[in-house]
Amino acid sequence: PMPKMKSHSGAKKRFRFTATGKAKRKFSHKNHILTKKNADRVRKLRGTTVVSEPDQKRIEAMLPYGGK
């Protein structure tokens, strides 16, 4: 039999899926050196957003079992 497919470990840590199967991601530039970034900019980087359509296909290929 064929071996099991492996999920991409890096993608596993970066993406979550909504109930309808869309991938969510965090915003970049929110990890360090925050003192020079103004509060408005940092506030806009909070939370998550749904990935773009071309990226959605790439993420699905990296996470064949929905990120599990």
Secondary structure by P-SEA (a helix, b strand, c coil): ccccccccaaaaacccccccbbbbbbbcccccccccccaaaaaaacbbbbbcaaaaaaaaaacccccc
